[in-house]
Amino acid sequence: MDIELIDLSDYKPNDKKYIKALRLMDRVKVDYITDRHISFTVKNEGEHNVIYFKEKPVEKWQCDCKWYALHSSPCSHIIAVNLAIKEKIIRL
């Protein structure tokens, strides 16, 4: 499945979300893959689910964390998954 990564150049190296994502990117695992979406887990103090939707019924990237629910923009978990894919820490 082709994945459309978020534009990571939007995040500065001193951005708190980006710094947290750098720490989390080696804690990303693929949960499952279907024809329509991919589910990832990001383990930190708890566990968060990040989902990438191939078809755009809503946002392509979603997370179950409180920050994402309040802001509807990429959280550190979504950024971590994108970094893990880009850096080939996880393979799809």
C-alpha positions as CSV (number, residue, x, y, z in Angstrom):
1,M,0.0,0.0,0.0
2,D,1.3,3.4,-0.9
3,I,1.3,5.8,2.0
4,E,1.1,9.6,1.8
5,L,3.5,10.8,4.5
6,I,2.9,14.2,6.2
7,D,5.2,17.0,5.3
8,L,7.8,16.7,8.1
9,S,9.5,19.9,7.0
10,D,6.6,21.7,8.7
11,Y,8.2,20.8,12.0
12,K,11.2,22.6,13.5
13,P,13.9,20.6,15.3
14,N,13.0,22.5,18.6
15,D,9.2,21.8,18.3
16,K,8.1,19.8,21.3
17,K,5.9,17.4,19.3
18,Y,8.8,16.7,16.9
19,I,11.3,16.1,19.8
20,K,8.8,13.7,21.4
21,A,8.2,12.0,18.1
22,L,12.0,11.4,17.7
23,R,11.9,9.6,21.0
24,L,8.9,7.5,20.1
25,M,9.7,6.5,16.5
26,D,11.5,3.3,17.6
27,R,8.4,2.3,19.6
28,V,6.1,2.1,16.6
29,K,4.7,-1.2,15.5
30,V,2.4,-2.2,12.7
31,D,-0.8,-3.6,14.3
32,Y,-2.6,-4.7,11.1
33,I,-3.0,-3.9,7.4
34,T,-6.2,-4.1,5.3
35,D,-7.0,-2.9,1.8
36,R,-8.4,0.4,3.2
37,H,-6.2,1.3,6.2
38,I,-3.1,0.5,8.3
39,S,-3.2,0.5,12.1
40,F,-0.1,1.3,14.1
41,T,0.6,1.2,17.8
42,V,2.9,3.6,19.5
43,K,4.0,2.6,23.0
44,N,5.0,5.3,25.5
45,E,3.7,5.4,29.0
46,G,0.6,3.9,27.6
47,E,-0.3,2.8,24.1
48,H,-1.9,4.9,21.3
49,N,-3.4,3.8,18.0
50,V,-2.6,5.7,14.8
51,I,-4.5,4.8,11.7
52,Y,-3.7,5.7,8.1
53,F,-6.7,5.6,5.8
54,K,-5.9,4.9,2.1
55,E,-9.2,6.3,1.0
56,K,-10.0,9.7,2.3
57,P,-13.4,9.3,4.2
58,V,-11.9,11.7,6.8
59,E,-8.4,12.7,7.6
60,K,-5.8,10.3,6.2
61,W,-4.0,10.2,9.6
62,Q,-5.8,9.8,12.9
63,C,-4.7,9.1,16.5
64,D,-6.7,8.2,19.5
65,C,-4.8,10.5,21.9
66,K,-6.4,13.5,23.6
67,W,-4.1,16.0,21.9
68,Y,-5.3,14.9,18.4
69,A,-8.9,15.0,19.6
70,L,-8.6,18.6,20.7
71,H,-6.5,19.9,17.8
72,S,-7.2,17.7,14.8
73,S,-3.7,18.1,13.5
74,P,-0.7,15.7,13.6
75,C,0.3,14.8,17.1
76,S,3.7,13.4,18.2
77,H,2.3,9.8,17.7
78,I,1.4,10.5,14.0
79,I,4.8,12.2,13.5
80,A,6.6,9.3,15.1
81,V,4.9,6.8,12.7
82,N,5.8,9.0,9.7
83,L,9.4,9.2,10.9
84,A,9.6,5.5,11.5
85,I,8.3,4.8,7.9
86,K,10.7,7.4,6.4
87,E,13.7,6.1,8.3
88,K,12.7,2.5,7.5
89,I,12.5,1.6,11.2
90,I,9.3,-0.2,10.2
91,R,8.6,-1.8,6.8
92,L,5.2,-2.2,5.2
